[in-house]
């Protein structure tokens, strides 16, 4: 086993999605145009990728069309949530 640094999402996406996510972690709030210019990728491809990533909860989108990394570090639906130990059952 090896512990990987960073959120799980960073290790399960690849290609353009990984590049977009890495860029937005450095420059949150970028537009698809800014992302495509920085990555040297086709603007329409980046726009569609951002739209799909937002639909998959991998990015957050503002009404102004700016994108941000997800707030949470977990990837929804990847693993079931583990319930906490109730305080009454905590070892003393």
Residue pairs with C-beta under 8 A, 6 or more apart in sequence:
4 11
7 70
7 73
7 74
7 75
8 73
8 74
8 75
8 78
9 21
9 58
9 70
9 73
9 75
10 18
10 21
10 22
12 75
12 78
13 21
13 58
16 39
16 41
16 45
16 46
16 49
17 49
17 53
17 58
19 39
19 41
20 35
20 39
20 46
20 49
20 50
20 53
20 59
20 67
21 53
21 58
21 59
21 69
23 30
23 35
23 38
23 39
24 30
24 35
24 59
24 67
24 68
24 69
25 69
27 34
27 38
28 68
28 69
29 62
29 66
29 67
29 68
30 38
30 66
30 67
31 65
31 66
31 67
32 43
32 46
32 47
32 50
32 65
32 67
33 43
35 41
35 46
35 50
35 67
36 42
36 43
36 45
36 46
36 47
37 43
39 46
50 59
50 61
50 67
51 61
53 59
53 67
54 60
54 61
54 67
57 70
57 76
58 70
59 67
59 68
59 69
59 70
60 67
60 68
60 69
60 70
60 71
61 67
61 68
62 68
